[in-house]
Amino acid sequence: MEKDNLFMSAEDIARVTGMSEQYAYKLIKQLNSELEAKGYFTIRGRISKQYFEERFYGITE
C-alpha cells in the first residue's frame, strides 16, 4: 500500500490485518454500504483509508 494512497484494496486490508482477502472483500462491502447510506459515493472493491482506520481501529483525526 502506498503511503499517499487514499483508498485501500482487499489485498491491502488483508496484509495489514492478517485476515483473508475474501473476508476483506466482505468488510469493504459492508463499509461501503455504510458510506452509501450516509450519501457518499463509493468505489467497488476499495475503501477510503481514513474511513477504514476510523471504523476498524477507532482512529480519528
All heavy atoms as TSV, in Angstrom:
chain	resi	resn	atom	element	x	y	z
A	1	MET	N	N	0.841	-1.177	0.000
A	1	MET	CA	C	0.000	0.000	0.000
A	1	MET	C	C	0.883	1.237	0.000
A	1	MET	O	O	1.770	1.350	0.835
A	1	MET	CB	C	-0.903	-0.010	1.231
A	1	MET	CG	C	-1.786	1.190	1.330
A	1	MET	SD	S	-2.929	1.108	2.721
A	1	MET	CE	C	-1.817	0.885	4.080
A	2	GLU	N	N	0.632	2.140	-0.900
A	2	GLU	CA	C	1.401	3.369	-0.970
A	2	GLU	C	C	0.959	4.315	0.138
A	2	GLU	O	O	-0.218	4.394	0.471
A	2	GLU	CB	C	1.193	4.045	-2.325
A	2	GLU	CG	C	1.740	3.241	-3.484
A	2	GLU	CD	C	1.481	3.910	-4.810
A	2	GLU	OE1	O	1.288	5.136	-4.830
A	2	GLU	OE2	O	1.481	3.211	-5.812
A	3	LYS	N	N	1.886	5.036	0.684
A	3	LYS	CA	C	1.602	5.937	1.804
A	3	LYS	C	C	0.598	7.018	1.419
A	3	LYS	O	O	-0.258	7.387	2.210
A	3	LYS	CB	C	2.898	6.567	2.308
A	3	LYS	CG	C	2.705	7.412	3.526
A	3	LYS	CD	C	4.005	7.926	4.054
A	3	LYS	CE	C	3.764	8.785	5.277
A	3	LYS	NZ	N	4.977	9.306	5.840
A	4	ASP	N	N	0.690	7.534	0.198
A	4	ASP	CA	C	-0.162	8.639	-0.230
A	4	ASP	C	C	-1.495	8.182	-0.819
A	4	ASP	O	O	-2.306	9.008	-1.175
A	4	ASP	CB	C	0.575	9.505	-1.260
A	4	ASP	CG	C	1.807	10.163	-0.649
A	4	ASP	OD1	O	1.786	10.445	0.560
A	4	ASP	OD2	O	2.783	10.390	-1.376
A	5	ASN	N	N	-1.721	6.872	-0.909
A	5	ASN	CA	C	-2.946	6.363	-1.490
A	5	ASN	C	C	-4.114	6.639	-0.555
A	5	ASN	O	O	-4.055	6.373	0.634
A	5	ASN	CB	C	-2.807	4.860	-1.751
A	5	ASN	CG	C	-3.784	4.375	-2.782
A	5	ASN	OD1	O	-4.702	5.071	-3.170
A	5	ASN	ND2	N	-3.587	3.143	-3.210
A	6	LEU	N	N	-5.225	7.164	-1.123
A	6	LEU	CA	C	-6.403	7.479	-0.326
A	6	LEU	C	C	-7.299	6.275	-0.093
A	6	LEU	O	O	-8.131	6.293	0.804
A	6	LEU	CB	C	-7.225	8.581	-1.006
A	6	LEU	CG	C	-6.544	9.934	-1.162
A	6	LEU	CD1	C	-7.436	10.875	-1.955
A	6	LEU	CD2	C	-6.221	10.524	0.190
A	7	PHE	N	N	-7.149	5.245	-0.918
A	7	PHE	CA	C	-8.026	4.083	-0.842
A	7	PHE	C	C	-7.228	2.814	-0.572
A	7	PHE	O	O	-6.069	2.711	-0.924
A	7	PHE	CB	C	-8.813	3.916	-2.149
A	7	PHE	CG	C	-9.775	5.040	-2.382
A	7	PHE	CD1	C	-9.403	6.136	-3.137
A	7	PHE	CD2	C	-11.048	5.010	-1.838
A	7	PHE	CE1	C	-10.284	7.184	-3.342
A	7	PHE	CE2	C	-11.931	6.044	-2.047
A	7	PHE	CZ	C	-11.552	7.136	-2.796
A	8	MET	N	N	-7.911	1.841	0.045
A	8	MET	CA	C	-7.302	0.546	0.335
A	8	MET	C	C	-8.062	-0.523	-0.445
A	8	MET	O	O	-9.288	-0.460	-0.566
A	8	MET	CB	C	-7.399	0.233	1.823
A	8	MET	CG	C	-6.636	1.195	2.705
A	8	MET	SD	S	-6.828	0.804	4.459
A	8	MET	CE	C	-5.790	-0.650	4.577
A	9	SER	N	N	-7.340	-1.510	-0.919
A	9	SER	CA	C	-7.945	-2.656	-1.592
A	9	SER	C	C	-8.071	-3.798	-0.583
A	9	SER	O	O	-7.555	-3.732	0.533
A	9	SER	CB	C	-7.067	-3.100	-2.761
A	9	SER	OG	O	-5.845	-3.620	-2.269
A	10	ALA	N	N	-8.735	-4.870	-0.992
A	10	ALA	CA	C	-8.848	-6.046	-0.127
A	10	ALA	C	C	-7.464	-6.616	0.173
A	10	ALA	O	O	-7.204	-7.071	1.288
A	10	ALA	CB	C	-9.743	-7.093	-0.785
A	11	GLU	N	N	-6.592	-6.566	-0.792
A	11	GLU	CA	C	-5.219	-7.047	-0.588
A	11	GLU	C	C	-4.515	-6.241	0.498
A	11	GLU	O	O	-3.842	-6.800	1.362
A	11	GLU	CB	C	-4.438	-6.956	-1.899
A	11	GLU	CG	C	-3.025	-7.475	-1.814
A	11	GLU	CD	C	-2.286	-7.341	-3.141
A	11	GLU	OE1	O	-2.817	-7.796	-4.167
A	11	GLU	OE2	O	-1.184	-6.772	-3.132
A	12	ASP	N	N	-4.692	-4.917	0.462
A	12	ASP	CA	C	-4.091	-4.046	1.483
A	12	ASP	C	C	-4.635	-4.376	2.868
A	12	ASP	O	O	-3.878	-4.499	3.830
A	12	ASP	CB	C	-4.380	-2.572	1.181
A	12	ASP	CG	C	-3.756	-2.086	-0.106
A	12	ASP	OD1	O	-2.686	-2.601	-0.485
A	12	ASP	OD2	O	-4.353	-1.186	-0.743
A	13	ILE	N	N	-5.945	-4.524	2.959
A	13	ILE	CA	C	-6.577	-4.809	4.249
A	13	ILE	C	C	-6.129	-6.168	4.768
A	13	ILE	O	O	-5.821	-6.316	5.949
A	13	ILE	CB	C	-8.112	-4.721	4.127
A	13	ILE	CG1	C	-8.507	-3.265	3.889
A	13	ILE	CG2	C	-8.793	-5.278	5.377
A	13	ILE	CD1	C	-9.969	-3.064	3.562
A	14	ALA	N	N	-6.076	-7.159	3.889
A	14	ALA	CA	C	-5.631	-8.493	4.298
A	14	ALA	C	C	-4.203	-8.446	4.830
A	14	ALA	O	O	-3.876	-9.086	5.825
A	14	ALA	CB	C	-5.737	-9.461	3.120
A	15	ARG	N	N	-3.366	-7.655	4.188
A	15	ARG	CA	C	-1.961	-7.563	4.606
A	15	ARG	C	C	-1.823	-6.900	5.976
A	15	ARG	O	O	-1.083	-7.380	6.827
A	15	ARG	CB	C	-1.157	-6.789	3.562
A	15	ARG	CG	C	0.322	-6.767	3.835
A	15	ARG	CD	C	1.168	-6.182	2.716
A	15	ARG	NE	N	0.677	-4.920	2.187
A	15	ARG	CZ	C	0.135	-4.763	0.972
A	15	ARG	NH1	N	0.013	-5.792	0.151
A	15	ARG	NH2	N	-0.290	-3.591	0.559
A	16	VAL	N	N	-2.544	-5.819	6.227
A	16	VAL	CA	C	-2.366	-5.104	7.497
A	16	VAL	C	C	-3.108	-5.750	8.667
A	16	VAL	O	O	-2.717	-5.555	9.815
A	16	VAL	CB	C	-2.745	-3.603	7.396
A	16	VAL	CG1	C	-1.870	-2.885	6.407
A	16	VAL	CG2	C	-4.199	-3.408	7.108
A	17	THR	N	N	-4.151	-6.531	8.380
A	17	THR	CA	C	-4.930	-7.136	9.466
A	17	THR	C	C	-4.651	-8.614	9.667
A	17	THR	O	O	-5.002	-9.169	10.707
A	17	THR	CB	C	-6.440	-6.977	9.216
A	17	THR	OG1	O	-6.784	-7.682	8.019
A	17	THR	CG2	C	-6.845	-5.524	9.118
A	18	GLY	N	N	-4.082	-9.267	8.650
A	18	GLY	CA	C	-3.837	-10.696	8.736
A	18	GLY	C	C	-5.064	-11.539	8.397
A	18	GLY	O	O	-5.022	-12.755	8.534
A	19	MET	N	N	-6.140	-10.916	7.958
A	19	MET	CA	C	-7.336	-11.668	7.576
A	19	MET	C	C	-7.231	-12.090	6.116
A	19	MET	O	O	-6.354	-11.623	5.390
A	19	MET	CB	C	-8.606	-10.845	7.823
A	19	MET	CG	C	-8.732	-9.598	6.969
A	19	MET	SD	S	-10.241	-8.651	7.220
A	19	MET	CE	C	-10.080	-8.099	8.880
A	20	SER	N	N	-8.115	-12.972	5.684
A	20	SER	CA	C	-8.094	-13.430	4.300
A	20	SER	C	C	-8.609	-12.320	3.375
A	20	SER	O	O	-9.359	-11.432	3.807
A	20	SER	CB	C	-8.966	-14.673	4.125
A	20	SER	OG	O	-10.338	-14.335	4.250
A	21	GLU	N	N	-8.216	-12.378	2.110
A	21	GLU	CA	C	-8.722	-11.412	1.136
A	21	GLU	C	C	-10.226	-11.552	0.972
A	21	GLU	O	O	-10.926	-10.557	0.780
A	21	GLU	CB	C	-8.026	-11.583	-0.223
A	21	GLU	CG	C	-6.693	-10.893	-0.285
A	21	GLU	CD	C	-6.117	-10.842	-1.688
A	21	GLU	OE1	O	-6.856	-10.497	-2.631
A	21	GLU	OE2	O	-4.934	-11.169	-1.832
A	22	GLN	N	N	-10.724	-12.770	1.041
A	22	GLN	CA	C	-12.165	-12.993	0.902
A	22	GLN	C	C	-12.924	-12.246	2.003
A	22	GLN	O	O	-13.929	-11.584	1.738
A	22	GLN	CB	C	-12.475	-14.486	0.966
A	22	GLN	CG	C	-13.939	-14.798	0.771
A	22	GLN	CD	C	-14.218	-16.293	0.817
A	22	GLN	OE1	O	-13.354	-17.094	1.139
A	22	GLN	NE2	N	-15.435	-16.663	0.487
A	23	TYR	N	N	-12.443	-12.348	3.233
A	23	TYR	CA	C	-13.104	-11.630	4.328
A	23	TYR	C	C	-12.923	-10.122	4.158
A	23	TYR	O	O	-13.832	-9.338	4.467
A	23	TYR	CB	C	-12.580	-12.083	5.685
A	23	TYR	CG	C	-13.368	-11.456	6.813
A	23	TYR	CD1	C	-14.607	-11.978	7.170
A	23	TYR	CD2	C	-12.900	-10.334	7.483
A	23	TYR	CE1	C	-15.358	-11.391	8.172
A	23	TYR	CE2	C	-13.639	-9.745	8.493
A	23	TYR	CZ	C	-14.865	-10.277	8.834
A	23	TYR	OH	O	-15.604	-9.687	9.820
A	24	ALA	N	N	-11.775	-9.691	3.680
A	24	ALA	CA	C	-11.524	-8.266	3.467
A	24	ALA	C	C	-12.513	-7.693	2.451
A	24	ALA	O	O	-12.994	-6.573	2.617
A	24	ALA	CB	C	-10.088	-8.043	3.001
A	25	TYR	N	N	-12.837	-8.461	1.399
A	25	TYR	CA	C	-13.842	-8.005	0.436
A	25	TYR	C	C	-15.203	-7.836	1.100
A	25	TYR	O	O	-15.933	-6.879	0.831
A	25	TYR	CB	C	-13.962	-8.981	-0.740
A	25	TYR	CG	C	-12.937	-8.752	-1.817
A	25	TYR	CD1	C	-11.932	-9.680	-2.049
A	25	TYR	CD2	C	-12.969	-7.614	-2.613
A	25	TYR	CE1	C	-10.980	-9.476	-3.039
A	25	TYR	CE2	C	-12.025	-7.397	-3.604
A	25	TYR	CZ	C	-11.039	-8.336	-3.816
A	25	TYR	OH	O	-10.100	-8.127	-4.794
A	26	LYS	N	N	-15.574	-8.757	1.986
A	26	LYS	CA	C	-16.845	-8.642	2.710
A	26	LYS	C	C	-16.848	-7.397	3.591
A	26	LYS	O	O	-17.852	-6.690	3.684
A	26	LYS	CB	C	-17.095	-9.889	3.562
A	26	LYS	CG	C	-17.411	-11.120	2.763
A	26	LYS	CD	C	-17.624	-12.316	3.663
A	26	LYS	CE	C	-17.827	-13.581	2.841
A	26	LYS	NZ	N	-18.013	-14.761	3.695
A	27	LEU	N	N	-15.722	-7.126	4.226
A	27	LEU	CA	C	-15.598	-5.947	5.071
A	27	LEU	C	C	-15.728	-4.671	4.239
A	27	LEU	O	O	-16.436	-3.740	4.629
A	27	LEU	CB	C	-14.265	-5.976	5.810
A	27	LEU	CG	C	-13.990	-4.835	6.773
A	27	LEU	CD1	C	-15.029	-4.792	7.888
A	27	LEU	CD2	C	-12.603	-4.985	7.368
A	28	ILE	N	N	-15.075	-4.633	3.093
A	28	ILE	CA	C	-15.170	-3.472	2.205
A	28	ILE	C	C	-16.616	-3.258	1.778
A	28	ILE	O	O	-17.116	-2.126	1.775
A	28	ILE	CB	C	-14.255	-3.638	0.973
A	28	ILE	CG1	C	-12.796	-3.493	1.389
A	28	ILE	CG2	C	-14.606	-2.615	-0.113
A	28	ILE	CD1	C	-11.799	-3.840	0.298
A	29	LYS	N	N	-17.294	-4.329	1.430
A	29	LYS	CA	C	-18.697	-4.219	1.009
A	29	LYS	C	C	-19.552	-3.629	2.131
A	29	LYS	O	O	-20.380	-2.749	1.898
A	29	LYS	CB	C	-19.225	-5.591	0.598
A	29	LYS	CG	C	-20.613	-5.552	0.027
A	29	LYS	CD	C	-21.029	-6.926	-0.464
A	29	LYS	CE	C	-22.428	-6.864	-1.070
A	29	LYS	NZ	N	-22.862	-8.151	-1.581
A	30	GLN	N	N	-19.337	-4.087	3.343
A	30	GLN	CA	C	-20.091	-3.582	4.491
A	30	GLN	C	C	-19.792	-2.105	4.741
A	30	GLN	O	O	-20.712	-1.303	4.940
A	30	GLN	CB	C	-19.762	-4.391	5.742
A	30	GLN	CG	C	-20.481	-3.900	6.984
A	30	GLN	CD	C	-20.089	-4.668	8.227
A	30	GLN	OE1	O	-19.569	-5.774	8.154
A	30	GLN	NE2	N	-20.334	-4.087	9.376
A	31	LEU	N	N	-18.517	-1.746	4.735
A	31	LEU	CA	C	-18.139	-0.356	4.978
A	31	LEU	C	C	-18.639	0.560	3.868
A	31	LEU	O	O	-19.099	1.683	4.142
A	31	LEU	CB	C	-16.626	-0.238	5.138
A	31	LEU	CG	C	-16.029	-0.928	6.365
A	31	LEU	CD1	C	-14.503	-0.855	6.328
A	31	LEU	CD2	C	-16.567	-0.345	7.653
A	32	ASN	N	N	-18.581	0.102	2.613
A	32	ASN	CA	C	-19.104	0.905	1.514
A	32	ASN	C	C	-20.609	1.095	1.636
A	32	ASN	O	O	-21.132	2.163	1.315
A	32	ASN	CB	C	-18.741	0.286	0.162
A	32	ASN	CG	C	-17.355	0.683	-0.299
A	32	ASN	OD1	O	-16.800	1.680	0.150
A	32	ASN	ND2	N	-16.788	-0.098	-1.191
A	33	SER	N	N	-21.318	0.087	2.122
A	33	SER	CA	C	-22.763	0.216	2.347
A	33	SER	C	C	-23.057	1.301	3.379
A	33	SER	O	O	-23.994	2.082	3.227
A	33	SER	CB	C	-23.364	-1.113	2.801
A	33	SER	OG	O	-23.306	-2.062	1.773
A	34	GLU	N	N	-22.241	1.337	4.428
A	34	GLU	CA	C	-22.391	2.379	5.448
A	34	GLU	C	C	-22.188	3.761	4.838
A	34	GLU	O	O	-22.958	4.691	5.108
A	34	GLU	CB	C	-21.389	2.178	6.578
A	34	GLU	CG	C	-21.627	0.954	7.418
A	34	GLU	CD	C	-20.534	0.720	8.457
A	34	GLU	OE1	O	-19.659	1.604	8.653
A	34	GLU	OE2	O	-20.548	-0.356	9.084
A	35	LEU	N	N	-21.154	3.895	4.013
A	35	LEU	CA	C	-20.876	5.190	3.381
A	35	LEU	C	C	-21.988	5.597	2.418
A	35	LEU	O	O	-22.388	6.768	2.383
A	35	LEU	CB	C	-19.530	5.141	2.650
A	35	LEU	CG	C	-18.297	5.119	3.546
A	35	LEU	CD1	C	-17.042	4.857	2.715
A	35	LEU	CD2	C	-18.163	6.433	4.309
A	36	GLU	N	N	-22.509	4.649	1.647
A	36	GLU	CA	C	-23.602	4.942	0.723
A	36	GLU	C	C	-24.839	5.404	1.482
A	36	GLU	O	O	-25.540	6.315	1.038
A	36	GLU	CB	C	-23.917	3.722	-0.140
A	36	GLU	CG	C	-22.847	3.446	-1.172
A	36	GLU	CD	C	-23.032	2.123	-1.898
A	36	GLU	OE1	O	-23.955	1.352	-1.563
A	36	GLU	OE2	O	-22.227	1.864	-2.816
A	37	ALA	N	N	-25.114	4.798	2.622
A	37	ALA	CA	C	-26.261	5.185	3.449
A	37	ALA	C	C	-26.113	6.623	3.960
A	37	ALA	O	O	-27.111	7.303	4.206
A	37	ALA	CB	C	-26.428	4.219	4.615
A	38	LYS	N	N	-24.869	7.071	4.090
A	38	LYS	CA	C	-24.595	8.440	4.523
A	38	LYS	C	C	-24.562	9.415	3.343
A	38	LYS	O	O	-24.326	10.600	3.535
A	38	LYS	CB	C	-23.255	8.503	5.262
A	38	LYS	CG	C	-23.258	7.762	6.581
A	38	LYS	CD	C	-21.886	7.841	7.233
A	38	LYS	CE	C	-21.859	7.077	8.536
A	38	LYS	NZ	N	-20.562	7.197	9.220
A	39	GLY	N	N	-24.756	8.888	2.127
A	39	GLY	CA	C	-24.796	9.744	0.945
A	39	GLY	C	C	-23.480	9.914	0.217
A	39	GLY	O	O	-23.362	10.755	-0.673
A	40	TYR	N	N	-22.476	9.113	0.552
A	40	TYR	CA	C	-21.173	9.212	-0.104
A	40	TYR	C	C	-21.110	8.288	-1.322
A	40	TYR	O	O	-21.766	7.258	-1.358
A	40	TYR	CB	C	-20.044	8.820	0.858
A	40	TYR	CG	C	-19.844	9.802	1.984
A	40	TYR	CD1	C	-20.419	9.572	3.232
A	40	TYR	CD2	C	-19.091	10.954	1.797
A	40	TYR	CE1	C	-20.241	10.475	4.274
A	40	TYR	CE2	C	-18.907	11.857	2.843
A	40	TYR	CZ	C	-19.492	11.609	4.066
A	40	TYR	OH	O	-19.317	12.503	5.084
A	41	PHE	N	N	-20.306	8.670	-2.283
A	41	PHE	CA	C	-20.011	7.808	-3.415
A	41	PHE	C	C	-18.939	6.815	-2.984
A	41	PHE	O	O	-18.075	7.141	-2.170
A	41	PHE	CB	C	-19.486	8.613	-4.616
A	41	PHE	CG	C	-20.530	9.495	-5.219
A	41	PHE	CD1	C	-20.522	10.857	-4.996
A	41	PHE	CD2	C	-21.531	8.951	-6.015
A	41	PHE	CE1	C	-21.483	11.678	-5.549
A	41	PHE	CE2	C	-22.494	9.760	-6.575
A	41	PHE	CZ	C	-22.477	11.131	-6.345
A	42	THR	N	N	-18.992	5.617	-3.531
A	42	THR	CA	C	-18.007	4.592	-3.183
A	42	THR	C	C	-17.419	3.987	-4.445
A	42	THR	O	O	-17.973	4.123	-5.530
A	42	THR	CB	C	-18.641	3.475	-2.329
A	42	THR	OG1	O	-19.666	2.846	-3.089
A	42	THR	CG2	C	-19.205	4.022	-1.032
A	43	ILE	N	N	-16.303	3.313	-4.276
A	43	ILE	CA	C	-15.650	2.594	-5.364
A	43	ILE	C	C	-15.685	1.119	-5.003
A	43	ILE	O	O	-15.190	0.720	-3.934
A	43	ILE	CB	C	-14.186	3.055	-5.546
A	43	ILE	CG1	C	-14.147	4.545	-5.864
A	43	ILE	CG2	C	-13.489	2.231	-6.628
A	43	ILE	CD1	C	-12.752	5.137	-5.854
A	44	ARG	N	N	-16.268	0.317	-5.869
A	44	ARG	CA	C	-16.391	-1.107	-5.610
A	44	ARG	C	C	-15.002	-1.740	-5.435
A	44	ARG	O	O	-14.104	-1.529	-6.248
A	44	ARG	CB	C	-17.122	-1.766	-6.771
A	44	ARG	CG	C	-17.456	-3.197	-6.534
A	44	ARG	CD	C	-18.270	-3.727	-7.670
A	44	ARG	NE	N	-18.585	-5.119	-7.429
A	44	ARG	CZ	C	-19.090	-5.913	-8.335
A	44	ARG	NH1	N	-19.356	-5.467	-9.535
A	44	ARG	NH2	N	-19.345	-7.158	-8.034
A	45	GLY	N	N	-14.840	-2.488	-4.352
A	45	GLY	CA	C	-13.578	-3.175	-4.100
A	45	GLY	C	C	-12.510	-2.312	-3.456
A	45	GLY	O	O	-11.386	-2.758	-3.236
A	46	ARG	N	N	-12.858	-1.076	-3.119
A	46	ARG	CA	C	-11.920	-0.155	-2.464
A	46	ARG	C	C	-12.654	0.541	-1.324
A	46	ARG	O	O	-13.859	0.725	-1.367
A	46	ARG	CB	C	-11.423	0.933	-3.423
A	46	ARG	CG	C	-10.794	0.424	-4.671
A	46	ARG	CD	C	-9.352	0.160	-4.447
A	46	ARG	NE	N	-8.751	-0.315	-5.681
A	46	ARG	CZ	C	-7.559	-0.806	-5.746
A	46	ARG	NH1	N	-6.812	-0.878	-4.681
A	46	ARG	NH2	N	-7.080	-1.249	-6.872
A	47	ILE	N	N	-11.908	0.937	-0.318
A	47	ILE	CA	C	-12.484	1.684	0.789
A	47	ILE	C	C	-11.549	2.825	1.141
A	47	ILE	O	O	-10.325	2.685	1.030
A	47	ILE	CB	C	-12.753	0.772	2.023
A	47	ILE	CG1	C	-13.537	1.498	3.114
A	47	ILE	CG2	C	-11.464	0.216	2.573
A	47	ILE	CD1	C	-14.941	1.839	2.735
A	48	SER	N	N	-12.115	3.929	1.538
A	48	SER	CA	C	-11.325	5.062	1.983
A	48	SER	C	C	-10.424	4.623	3.136
A	48	SER	O	O	-10.888	4.025	4.115
A	48	SER	CB	C	-12.254	6.186	2.450
A	48	SER	OG	O	-11.592	7.086	3.297
A	49	LYS	N	N	-9.147	4.913	3.026
A	49	LYS	CA	C	-8.192	4.550	4.074
A	49	LYS	C	C	-8.593	5.207	5.393
A	49	LYS	O	O	-8.569	4.574	6.446
A	49	LYS	CB	C	-6.779	4.983	3.663
A	49	LYS	CG	C	-5.719	4.643	4.672
A	49	LYS	CD	C	-4.355	5.070	4.181
A	49	LYS	CE	C	-3.296	4.776	5.227
A	49	LYS	NZ	N	-1.982	5.243	4.817
A	50	GLN	N	N	-8.992	6.455	5.334
A	50	GLN	CA	C	-9.382	7.184	6.540
A	50	GLN	C	C	-10.607	6.539	7.193
A	50	GLN	O	O	-10.626	6.333	8.409
A	50	GLN	CB	C	-9.681	8.636	6.203
A	50	GLN	CG	C	-10.127	9.450	7.401
A	50	GLN	CD	C	-10.455	10.892	7.040
A	50	GLN	OE1	O	-10.186	11.331	5.936
A	50	GLN	NE2	N	-11.037	11.605	7.966
A	51	TYR	N	N	-11.617	6.174	6.393
A	51	TYR	CA	C	-12.824	5.564	6.953
A	51	TYR	C	C	-12.520	4.181	7.526
A	51	TYR	O	O	-13.017	3.830	8.593
A	51	TYR	CB	C	-13.928	5.483	5.896
A	51	TYR	CG	C	-15.262	5.093	6.481
A	51	TYR	CD1	C	-15.949	5.967	7.314
A	51	TYR	CD2	C	-15.833	3.860	6.208
A	51	TYR	CE1	C	-17.168	5.619	7.863
A	51	TYR	CE2	C	-17.053	3.500	6.751
A	51	TYR	CZ	C	-17.718	4.396	7.580
A	51	TYR	OH	O	-18.920	4.042	8.131
A	52	PHE	N	N	-11.693	3.419	6.833
A	52	PHE	CA	C	-11.311	2.099	7.343
A	52	PHE	C	C	-10.642	2.230	8.708
A	52	PHE	O	O	-10.989	1.520	9.656
A	52	PHE	CB	C	-10.380	1.383	6.363
A	52	PHE	CG	C	-9.799	0.125	6.923
A	52	PHE	CD1	C	-10.550	-1.035	6.996
A	52	PHE	CD2	C	-8.495	0.102	7.412
A	52	PHE	CE1	C	-10.013	-2.199	7.541
A	52	PHE	CE2	C	-7.953	-1.046	7.956
A	52	PHE	CZ	C	-8.721	-2.203	8.022
A	53	GLU	N	N	-9.673	3.128	8.825
A	53	GLU	CA	C	-8.959	3.299	10.089
A	53	GLU	C	C	-9.887	3.784	11.197
A	53	GLU	O	O	-9.780	3.349	12.338
A	53	GLU	CB	C	-7.784	4.256	9.903
A	53	GLU	CG	C	-6.668	3.658	9.077
A	53	GLU	CD	C	-5.543	4.619	8.753
A	53	GLU	OE1	O	-5.718	5.847	8.958
A	53	GLU	OE2	O	-4.490	4.150	8.291
A	54	GLU	N	N	-10.814	4.657	10.843
A	54	GLU	CA	C	-11.778	5.163	11.826
A	54	GLU	C	C	-12.678	4.038	12.347
A	54	GLU	O	O	-12.889	3.907	13.549
A	54	GLU	CB	C	-12.628	6.254	11.167
A	54	GLU	CG	C	-13.695	6.835	12.060
A	54	GLU	CD	C	-14.536	7.852	11.314
A	54	GLU	OE1	O	-13.965	8.677	10.573
A	54	GLU	OE2	O	-15.765	7.807	11.467
A	55	ARG	N	N	-13.195	3.212	11.463
A	55	ARG	CA	C	-14.137	2.154	11.852
A	55	ARG	C	C	-13.438	0.925	12.443
A	55	ARG	O	O	-13.941	0.321	13.359
A	55	ARG	CB	C	-14.977	1.726	10.651
A	55	ARG	CG	C	-15.939	2.779	10.168
A	55	ARG	CD	C	-17.129	2.950	11.110
A	55	ARG	NE	N	-17.998	1.817	10.945
A	55	ARG	CZ	C	-18.394	1.016	11.928
A	55	ARG	NH1	N	-18.045	1.282	13.163
A	55	ARG	NH2	N	-19.168	-0.007	11.696
A	56	PHE	N	N	-12.283	0.587	11.917
A	56	PHE	CA	C	-11.618	-0.640	12.349
A	56	PHE	C	C	-10.783	-0.432	13.614
A	56	PHE	O	O	-10.783	-1.265	14.502
A	56	PHE	CB	C	-10.751	-1.195	11.218
A	56	PHE	CG	C	-10.360	-2.623	11.407
A	56	PHE	CD1	C	-11.258	-3.654	11.120
A	56	PHE	CD2	C	-9.108	-2.958	11.857
A	56	PHE	CE1	C	-10.906	-4.976	11.292
A	56	PHE	CE2	C	-8.744	-4.298	12.043
A	56	PHE	CZ	C	-9.653	-5.296	11.751
A	57	TYR	N	N	-10.068	0.678	13.670
A	57	TYR	CA	C	-9.168	0.934	14.782
A	57	TYR	C	C	-9.664	2.004	15.744
A	57	TYR	O	O	-9.072	2.225	16.793
A	57	TYR	CB	C	-7.792	1.371	14.282
A	57	TYR	CG	C	-7.089	0.350	13.422
A	57	TYR	CD1	C	-6.841	0.610	12.084
A	57	TYR	CD2	C	-6.671	-0.859	13.944
A	57	TYR	CE1	C	-6.188	-0.314	11.286
A	57	TYR	CE2	C	-6.020	-1.792	13.159
A	57	TYR	CZ	C	-5.782	-1.509	11.825
A	57	TYR	OH	O	-5.140	-2.424	11.040
A	58	GLY	N	N	-10.712	2.734	15.356
A	58	GLY	CA	C	-11.191	3.824	16.193
A	58	GLY	C	C	-10.331	5.056	16.096
A	58	GLY	O	O	-10.366	5.941	16.953
A	59	ILE	N	N	-9.540	5.158	15.013
A	59	ILE	CA	C	-8.645	6.291	14.808
A	59	ILE	C	C	-9.433	7.447	14.203
A	59	ILE	O	O	-10.095	7.287	13.196
A	59	ILE	CB	C	-7.479	5.928	13.867
A	59	ILE	CG1	C	-6.634	4.821	14.487
A	59	ILE	CG2	C	-6.633	7.145	13.539
A	59	ILE	CD1	C	-5.605	4.235	13.545
A	60	THR	N	N	-9.362	8.603	14.829
A	60	THR	CA	C	-9.962	9.805	14.272
A	60	THR	C	C	-8.947	10.915	14.324
A	60	THR	O	O	-8.075	10.947	15.194
A	60	THR	CB	C	-11.229	10.230	15.061
A	60	THR	OG1	O	-10.881	10.403	16.424
A	60	THR	CG2	C	-12.331	9.209	14.937
A	61	GLU	N	N	-9.079	11.828	13.371
A	61	GLU	CA	C	-8.131	12.943	13.340
A	61	GLU	C	C	-8.734	14.160	13.988
A	61	GLU	O	O	-9.870	14.422	13.994
A	61	GLU	CB	C	-7.744	13.272	11.910
A	61	GLU	CG	C	-6.919	12.200	11.292
A	61	GLU	CD	C	-6.418	12.561	9.906
A	61	GLU	OE1	O	-6.937	13.486	9.299
A	61	GLU	OE2	O	-5.491	11.889	9.454
